[in-house]
Amino acid sequence: MSIPRPEFPRPDFERKNWINLNGVWEFEFDDYDLGESEKWFLGKDFSRKIVVPYPYQSKLSGINDPMPHDIVWYKRKFCVPEEYLSKRVLLKFGAVDYEAKVWVNGKYVGFHRGGYSPFYFDVTDVIREENTLVVRVVDRHGDQPRGKQDARLHPRGCLYMKVTGIWQTVWLEFVGDCFIEYYRVFPDVEKSEARIEVYVNNPLPGAVLEAKVLFAGAVVAETSSKVSGKKIVLSVHIPYAKLWYPESPDLYRLVLRIMRNCEVLDEVKGYFGLREIKVKNQKILINSKEYFLKFALDQGYFPDGIYTAPSDADLRKDVEAVLKLGLNGVRKHQKPEDPRYFYWCDKLGVLVWEEMPDTGMSLIEKNLEPFWQEVKDIVLRDFNHPSIIAWVPFNERYTIYDNPGEQQFIVTIVKRLKELDPTRLVVDNSGYCHTKVTDVVDIHDYSMANMTGEEWRRKWEKYFSEKKEPYSPHHPLMARGHEYRGQPIVISEWGGWGIKGYKPLVSRPLFHYGPLLEDEFEFLSKYRDIVEAMSKIKVLAGFCYTQLYDIEGELNGYMTYDRKWKVSPEKIAEIHRLI
C-alpha cells in the first residue's frame, strides 16, 4: 500500500533528510499487561496489523475495534540508508495518546506522557541499517486530559469515541552533531522587524547560525551569529513588510542553517507571518485593524479516522469550508490539532483559538505540572502559526466558581502561558466562571433557542445595562472573588440546532441543542434572526456557532459528519455579511 499521510508533518519546521514511518505496523492488545514482563520489546511477533497513524478504534486503522484496550503494542521494521548512518538520528512522534514507552533494536530509548504533544528521542547510539521499533502505549482514560473523548463504552451527547495510541505521523530526521531544537519568531509590526529565538542542541565551537528570510522566492533579509550557547537571538529588518491578515495571509519563508568548517550541520525550513494582536476598547485588533470574530466550533473528528484526518487534503477542505461560510475563524475545540491544519489556516487566512484538551482531568495539585508540561510542549510546537490568536487552556469548568484551589490551578496555568507567549490572548476558562487573568470573557449561550433574536437582544442588553457585565445564562460569568474588567466579550457557543431528516452515520443517540428545526429554510430564518440581533449589540467582539459539522450522534453542524452541506454556505455567508 502507499504510505498514508505521506506529507512532511511540520511545514513550519521542515528538514530535507527524513523518512516517514507511517504505514502497516504489527499490533497487539495487552489486556493482561504481560508485554513488559515477557519482553515483547525484544521482537515478539504480534498477531494483528494496524495502519499508522490511525487509532485502532478507527476504520482506517484496519482494526476498527471500539472496545476498550488500555495497553497496546506496536512494532515496525525499518531501514536507514547507509549515507544517513553517520548522522544523528531523531525518532519523532506527532502525538501518541497517552503514555508511550519506546524501544529500538531491543534497547529502551525513552518514555513520554501526554496524548497531544509531540516528542522525540535521539536514537543515534542504537540505530543500524536494519532496525526494529517497538512502542508500548498505556491509555486508561482516567484522570487525564482527553478532550471530547468519552471514557464510556457507548459515547453519547457531546462526547465521542475515544482514541488510543499513535494518531499522528511517526518519522525519522537526520541531523549533524549540532542541530536546531526549535525556534520562535516574535514579529514587531511597527518596526517591520522579527526577533528570531533559536534553541540549539549541543552547541559546538566554531559553529555559525545563518538565517534567511524570503518572500515570493526572493531573499529580503539575512543575518548570522556564532553559536555561543543553547539559545541564539537574531533580529532582522524586513523592508516593505507585508503583514499577515485573514484577507491577505502573506507568509515569509525562513531558512535556518548551522554551518561549521564549510559543512552544513543542520538546516530547517519554516515560515512566519508579521502579525500583532491587541485589545482596545473591548475589541480585538490584528495589526491595529478591528476584527469581529465570526467563528465556528471545529472539533477535529473524522468518520473513518476519528482523531486523524484521512489525508492532508481533508484538513484543507475543512479550512476552506470555514471561508465558504463567510466566517473568519474557528474555535479548535478541546483538541490541539495536527500541525498541518494550522498550516492551512496560516496559508488561507483563518483565525484560530487553540484549546487544550483539559476535559477529563481534575484540577488538583498532582495534575498541575504534567498538564503544564503538555501545554508548554503544544505551545512551543505551534508558536509560529500566525493564524493562532488565542490559547484556551480550560473549558466549562463551572466547579471553580466557589473553589479557590481550582481557581488557583487555572490562574497558575494562565500566568505561565502569558509568560511563555506574551504575543497572544489567553482565554482562561471558556464559557463562564472566568478569573481576573483572562484576556477575553467568552460566554456559552444556548438560551436563544426558544426566543426570537429581538427578545434575546433586549434581555441581554437589559442585563448588561443593570449589572455592568455580560449575560451568562447557564453559569455565573465570573468565579467568586473575580470581577469583570471590561475585557472583549465573545459569544463563543450558540445555536447547536439540528434539522429534521438527518440521522447519525454511526450508531449513536441523536443529540442537539434546542428545538429540532423543520428544514433548511427554518434554519436560515432563525440563524439570520440571531445574527441580526448580535450585530446590534455594540459591545460584542465576536461569536462562534456550534458547530462546523456533525460528529457521531451530535447533529448540529452546517455539514454532516461526512462533510456534506445541510445548509447553503452561500446563504450563510450572506447572513454573515450583516456584521
C-alpha positions in Angstrom: 0.0 0.0 0.0 1.1 3.6 -0.4 2.2 5.5 2.7 -0.7 7.1 4.5 -0.3 10.7 5.3 2.9 10.9 3.3 3.5 14.7 3.5 6.1 16.2 5.9 4.2 16.6 9.2 5.6 20.1 10.2 5.6 22.6 7.3 6.8 25.2 9.9 9.8 23.1 10.8 10.9 21.0 7.9 14.1 19.1 7.2 15.1 17.7 3.9 16.5 14.4 5.2 13.7 12.4 6.7 11.9 9.0 6.5 8.2 8.6 7.0 7.4 5.6 9.2 3.6 5.6 8.6 2.1 2.5 7.1 1.4 -1.1 8.2 2.8 -2.0 11.6 2.4 -5.1 13.7 0.0 -4.6 16.6 -1.2 -6.3 19.7 -3.6 -5.8 22.6 -2.1 -6.5 26.0 -5.2 -6.7 28.2 -3.4 -8.6 30.9 -0.3 -6.4 30.9 2.1 -9.2 30.1 4.1 -7.5 27.5 6.9 -5.9 29.6 7.4 -8.9 31.8 7.5 -11.2 28.8 9.9 -8.8 27.0 7.8 -8.2 23.9 10.1 -5.4 23.0 12.8 -7.9 22.1 11.0 -8.8 18.9 7.9 -10.9 19.6 5.7 -11.3 16.6 2.3 -9.6 17.0 -0.9 -11.1 15.8 -2.5 -8.1 14.2 -1.7 -5.4 11.6 -2.5 -1.7 12.0 -2.2 1.2 9.6 -0.4 4.0 11.4 -1.2 6.9 12.1 -4.8 5.9 12.6 -6.0 4.8 16.1 -7.2 1.2 16.4 -10.8 2.3 17.1 -11.0 3.8 13.6 -11.9 2.2 10.3 -8.8 3.5 8.6 -6.6 1.6 11.0 -7.7 -1.7 9.6 -8.8 -2.8 13.1 -11.9 -0.8 13.7 -12.5 -2.1 17.3 -14.5 0.2 19.6 -13.8 -1.9 22.7 -11.5 -0.5 25.4 -8.0 -1.9 25.5 -5.9 0.1 28.0 -2.5 -1.3 26.8 -1.5 -1.8 23.2 1.8 -2.5 21.4 3.2 -1.5 18.0 6.1 -2.9 16.1 7.7 -1.9 12.8 10.9 -2.8 11.0 12.7 -0.1 9.0 15.9 0.5 7.2 18.2 3.5 7.4 20.2 4.3 4.2 24.0 4.0 4.6 24.5 7.7 3.9 22.5 8.6 6.9 24.2 6.2 9.4 26.9 8.9 10.0 24.2 11.4 11.1 22.4 11.8 14.4 19.1 10.1 14.1 16.0 11.6 15.7 12.9 9.4 16.1 9.8 11.7 16.2 6.2 11.2 17.1 3.5 13.8 16.3 1.2 12.5 19.1 0.5 9.3 21.0 -2.4 9.0 23.4 -1.5 8.7 26.3 1.7 7.2 27.8 4.4 5.7 25.5 7.5 3.6 26.1 9.8 3.2 23.1 12.4 0.6 22.2 14.7 0.4 19.2 16.5 -2.9 18.5 15.6 -4.1 21.9 17.1 -1.1 23.7 14.9 1.2 25.7 15.1 4.8 24.4 12.5 6.7 26.3 9.1 7.5 27.8 6.5 10.2 27.1 3.3 11.2 28.8 0.7 13.3 27.1 -1.8 12.4 24.4 -1.5 15.6 22.3 2.1 16.9 22.5 5.0 16.0 20.1 8.1 14.2 21.3 11.3 12.7 20.0 14.2 10.6 21.1 17.8 10.7 19.8 18.3 7.1 18.8 21.8 7.5 17.2 23.5 5.1 19.6 21.2 2.2 18.9 20.5 2.6 15.2 21.8 0.4 12.4 21.0 -0.3 8.8 18.1 -2.7 9.7 16.0 -1.8 12.7 13.1 -2.8 14.8 10.9 -0.2 16.5 8.6 -1.2 19.4 6.1 1.1 21.1 4.0 0.3 24.2 1.1 2.6 24.9 -1.0 2.9 28.1 -4.2 4.8 27.9 -6.7 4.1 30.7 -8.9 7.2 30.0 -8.7 8.0 33.7 -7.8 11.3 35.5 -6.0 12.8 32.5 -6.6 15.3 29.7 -8.7 13.7 27.0 -10.7 16.4 25.3 -14.0 15.3 24.0 -13.2 11.5 24.2 -15.9 9.7 26.1 -14.5 7.2 28.6 -17.7 5.2 28.5 -18.1 2.3 26.1 -21.0 3.9 24.3 -20.4 7.6 23.7 -23.4 9.9 23.8 -24.3 13.6 23.9 -21.4 15.9 23.1 -18.7 13.3 23.9 -17.4 11.0 21.3 -15.4 7.8 20.5 -12.2 7.6 22.5 -8.8 7.0 20.8 -5.7 5.2 21.9 -2.1 5.2 20.8 -0.5 6.7 17.8 -2.7 9.2 16.0 -0.2 11.5 14.2 2.8 10.8 11.9 5.9 8.9 13.1 9.1 9.8 11.3 12.9 9.9 11.4 15.1 13.0 10.8 18.8 13.0 10.2 20.9 15.9 11.5 24.5 16.8 12.4 26.1 16.8 15.8 24.8 20.4 16.5 21.2 20.8 15.5 18.2 23.1 16.0 15.7 22.0 18.6 13.1 24.7 17.9 12.7 28.3 17.1 10.3 31.1 17.9 9.6 34.3 15.8 8.5 37.5 17.6 7.2 39.9 15.0 7.5 43.7 15.6 4.9 45.1 13.2 5.7 48.8 13.9 9.4 48.4 13.2 9.0 45.9 10.4 11.3 43.5 12.2 11.3 40.0 13.5 13.2 38.7 16.5 14.1 35.0 16.0 15.0 32.9 19.0 16.7 29.7 18.0 17.3 26.9 20.5 20.3 24.6 19.7 21.2 21.1 20.8 24.9 20.5 21.5 26.4 23.9 20.5 29.9 23.4 19.1 32.9 25.8 18.9 33.2 27.4 15.5 29.5 26.8 14.6 27.6 29.6 13.0 23.8 30.0 12.7 22.6 31.6 9.4 19.1 32.9 8.9 17.5 33.9 5.6 14.0 35.4 5.2 12.4 35.1 1.8 9.2 36.5 0.2 7.9 35.2 -3.1 11.1 33.2 -3.5 13.4 36.2 -3.1 15.7 36.9 -0.1 14.6 40.0 1.7 16.7 39.8 4.8 19.5 37.7 6.2 21.8 37.6 9.2 24.1 35.3 11.2 25.6 34.7 14.6 28.1 32.5 16.3 26.5 29.5 18.1 27.7 30.6 21.5 25.1 28.8 23.6 21.9 26.9 23.5 19.8 30.0 22.8 20.7 32.3 19.9 18.8 35.5 19.3 18.7 37.1 15.9 17.0 40.2 14.6 16.1 41.0 11.0 14.6 44.1 9.4 12.1 43.4 6.6 11.9 46.2 4.1 8.4 46.9 2.6 6.9 44.5 5.0 3.8 42.5 4.1 1.6 42.0 7.2 -0.4 38.9 7.8 -4.2 39.5 7.7 -7.0 36.9 7.3 -7.9 38.5 3.9 -4.3 38.7 2.8 -2.4 36.0 4.6 1.2 36.9 3.5 3.8 34.5 4.8 7.6 34.8 4.9 9.8 31.8 4.3 12.5 31.3 6.9 15.7 29.2 6.4 17.9 28.4 9.4 21.2 26.8 8.8 24.0 25.8 11.2 27.5 25.8 9.5 30.9 24.6 10.8 34.1 24.5 8.7 32.0 24.8 5.5 29.9 21.9 6.5 26.1 22.1 6.9 25.3 20.5 10.3 21.6 21.3 10.1 19.1 23.1 8.0 15.5 23.8 8.9 12.9 25.5 6.7 9.9 27.2 8.2 7.8 30.3 7.8 6.2 33.1 9.8 3.7 35.9 9.5 4.1 39.5 10.6 1.1 39.8 12.8 0.3 41.6 16.1 -2.7 41.0 18.3 -4.0 43.7 20.7 -7.2 44.5 22.6 -8.6 48.1 22.6 -11.9 49.4 23.6 -13.3 45.9 24.2 -12.4 44.9 20.6 -9.8 42.5 19.2 -7.3 44.0 16.8 -5.0 42.4 14.3 -2.2 44.8 13.2 -4.3 47.7 14.6 -7.3 46.6 12.5 -10.5 45.7 14.3 -12.0 42.2 13.6 -15.3 40.9 14.7 -14.7 37.2 15.3 -17.1 35.1 13.1 -16.1 31.6 14.2 -17.4 28.1 14.0 -16.7 25.3 16.5 -14.4 22.8 14.9 -13.6 19.7 16.9 -11.4 17.8 14.5 -13.2 14.5 14.2 -13.5 12.3 11.0 -15.9 9.4 10.4 -13.2 7.0 9.3 -10.1 8.3 11.2 -11.7 9.7 14.3 -8.9 11.9 15.5 -6.8 11.5 12.4 -7.7 13.1 9.1 -7.7 10.6 6.2 -5.5 13.0 4.2 -3.9 16.4 4.2 -6.5 17.4 1.6 -9.2 16.7 4.2 -7.7 19.1 6.6 -7.5 21.8 3.9 -11.2 21.2 2.9 -12.3 21.8 6.5 -10.4 25.1 6.5 -11.9 26.0 3.1 -15.4 25.3 4.4 -14.9 27.9 7.0 -14.2 30.5 4.3 -17.1 29.4 2.2 -19.4 30.1 5.1 -18.1 33.7 5.3 -16.5 33.0 8.6 -13.1 34.2 9.6 -12.0 31.7 12.2 -12.6 28.6 14.4 -12.5 27.6 18.0 -10.4 24.4 17.7 -12.3 22.8 20.5 -10.6 20.6 23.1 -8.1 19.2 20.6 -4.7 20.6 19.8 -4.8 19.7 16.1 -2.4 18.2 13.6 0.1 20.9 12.7 -0.8 20.7 9.1 -4.3 22.0 9.9 -2.7 25.2 11.3 -0.5 25.4 8.2 -3.7 25.6 6.0 -5.2 28.2 8.4 -1.9 30.2 8.0 -1.9 29.9 4.3 -5.6 30.5 3.6 -6.3 33.1 6.3 -8.4 31.5 9.0 -8.1 32.7 12.6 -7.8 30.1 15.4 -8.5 29.9 19.1 -6.5 26.8 20.0 -7.9 24.9 23.0 -6.1 22.5 25.3 -7.8 19.1 26.0 -8.3 19.6 29.7 -11.6 17.7 30.0 -11.2 14.5 32.0 -8.6 15.9 34.3 -9.3 17.0 37.9 -7.8 20.4 38.9 -5.7 19.0 41.7 -2.1 19.6 42.6 -0.7 16.3 41.3 -2.0 17.2 37.8 -0.6 20.7 37.6 2.9 20.0 36.4 2.1 17.2 34.0 -0.7 19.3 32.4 1.6 22.4 32.2 4.3 20.3 30.5 1.9 19.2 27.9 0.5 22.7 27.4 4.0 24.1 27.1 5.1 21.5 24.5 2.0 22.2 22.4 2.5 26.0 22.6 6.2 25.7 21.6 5.2 23.4 18.7 2.5 25.9 17.4 4.1 29.2 18.4 5.0 30.3 14.8 1.5 29.9 13.3 0.2 33.4 12.7 -3.4 32.1 12.4 -3.5 31.2 16.1 -4.5 34.3 18.0 -5.5 32.9 21.4 -4.8 30.0 23.7 -7.6 28.4 25.7 -6.4 26.1 28.4 -9.7 25.2 30.0 -13.3 24.8 29.0 -16.6 25.0 31.1 -15.0 24.5 34.5 -18.1 25.6 36.4 -16.9 23.8 39.6 -14.3 26.5 40.1 -16.9 29.1 40.9 -16.5 28.7 44.7 -13.4 26.5 44.8 -10.3 28.6 45.5 -8.0 25.7 44.8 -9.4 25.1 41.4 -9.3 28.8 40.6 -5.6 28.9 41.6 -4.9 25.9 39.3 -6.4 27.9 36.3 -4.7 31.2 37.3 -1.3 29.5 37.6 -1.6 27.9 34.1 -2.8 31.2 32.5 0.0 33.2 34.1 2.6 30.7 32.9 1.1 30.8 29.4 1.3 34.5 29.2 5.0 34.4 30.3 5.7 31.7 27.7 3.8 33.6 24.9 3.2 37.3 25.5 2.2 37.8 21.9 -1.3 36.2 22.1 -4.5 36.4 24.0 -5.4 33.8 26.7 -9.0 32.8 27.4 -8.8 31.2 30.8 -11.9 29.1 31.1 -14.1 29.1 28.0 -17.8 29.6 28.6 -18.2 31.0 32.1 -16.7 31.2 35.6 -13.8 33.3 34.4 -11.0 34.6 36.5 -9.4 38.1 36.6 -6.4 36.9 34.5 -8.5 36.2 31.3 -7.9 38.5 28.3 -11.3 37.7 26.8 -14.6 37.0 28.5 -16.5 34.4 26.4 -19.9 33.0 27.0 -21.7 29.8 26.0 -25.3 30.8 25.4 -27.9 28.3 24.1 -30.7 30.3 25.8 -31.8 31.9 22.5 -33.1 28.5 21.2 -36.6 29.3 22.2 -36.5 33.1 21.8 -36.6 35.5 18.9 -33.4 37.4 18.2 -35.0 40.6 19.4 -36.2 39.0 22.6 -32.7 37.7 23.3 -31.1 41.0 22.4 -33.4 43.0 24.8 -32.8 40.6 27.6 -29.0 40.7 27.0 -28.8 44.5 26.8 -31.0 45.0 29.9 -28.8 42.7 31.9 -25.6 44.4 30.7 -27.1 47.8 31.5 -28.1 46.8 35.0 -25.2 44.5 36.0 -22.4 46.1 34.0 -21.3 42.7 32.8 -22.5 40.4 30.0 -25.4 38.0 30.4 -24.3 34.4 31.1 -27.4 32.2 31.2 -26.0 28.8 32.3 -23.5 29.6 35.0 -22.0 32.7 36.6 -19.9 34.8 34.3 -17.1 35.2 36.8 -15.8 32.9 39.5 -16.4 34.0 43.1 -13.9 36.7 44.1 -13.2 37.8 40.5 -14.8 40.7 38.6 -15.4 41.6 35.0 -12.9 44.3 34.0 -14.1 45.3 30.6 -12.5 42.6 28.5 -13.8 41.9 25.0 -17.0 39.8 25.0 -17.4 36.9 22.7 -20.5 34.6 22.5 -18.3 31.5 21.9 -21.0 28.9 21.7 -24.5 29.4 20.5 -27.0 27.7 18.2 -26.3 24.0 18.0 -29.6 23.4 16.2 -30.5 20.2 14.4 -32.5 19.8 11.3 -35.1 17.1 10.8 -34.4 14.3 8.3 -30.7 13.7 9.3 -29.5 10.6 11.1 -26.1 9.8 12.7 -23.6 8.0 10.4 -22.7 5.8 13.4 -25.0 4.1 15.9 -25.5 6.9 18.5 -28.5 8.6 20.2 -29.4 11.8 18.5 -28.2 15.0 20.3 -28.5 18.7 19.5 -29.2 21.9 21.4 -32.7 23.4 21.4 -35.5 22.5 19.1 -35.1 20.3 16.0 -35.8 22.6 13.1 -38.1 21.6 10.3 -35.8 22.2 7.3 -33.0 24.4 5.8 -35.5 27.3 5.4 -36.3 27.4 9.1 -32.7 27.1 10.0 -31.7 30.0 7.8 -34.5 32.2 9.1 -33.6 31.5 12.7 -29.9 31.9 12.0 -30.4 35.3 10.3 -32.7 36.4 13.2 -30.0 35.7 15.8 -27.1 37.1 13.8 -29.0 40.3 13.2 -29.6 40.6 16.9 -25.9 40.1 17.7 -25.0 42.7 15.1 -26.9 45.3 17.2 -25.1 44.6 20.4 -22.2 47.0 20.0 -20.1 45.7 22.9 -19.8 42.2 21.3 -16.4 41.3 19.8 -17.4 38.1 18.1 -19.3 34.8 18.1 -18.7 31.1 17.5 -21.5 28.9 16.2 -21.9 25.3 17.3 -20.7 23.8 15.0 -18.9 23.3 11.7 -20.1 19.7 11.1 -22.0 16.9 12.8 -20.0 14.5 15.0 -21.2 11.0 15.6 -24.7 11.5 17.3 -24.4 15.2 17.7 -26.2 16.5 14.6 -25.9 20.3 14.8 -23.4 21.2 12.1 -23.6 23.3 9.0 -22.4 20.0 7.4 -23.0 16.3 8.1 -20.2 14.2 9.6 -19.0 13.2 6.2 -18.9 16.9 5.2 -22.0 17.3 3.0 -23.7 20.6 3.3 -27.0 20.7 5.2 -27.4 24.4 4.6 -26.3 26.6 1.7 -22.9 28.0 2.6 -23.5 30.9 0.2 -26.7 31.9 2.1 -24.9 31.6 5.4 -22.1 33.8 4.1 -24.7 36.3 3.0 -26.0 36.5 6.6 -22.5 36.9 8.0 -22.1 40.0 5.8 -24.6 41.7 8.1 -21.8 42.1 10.6 
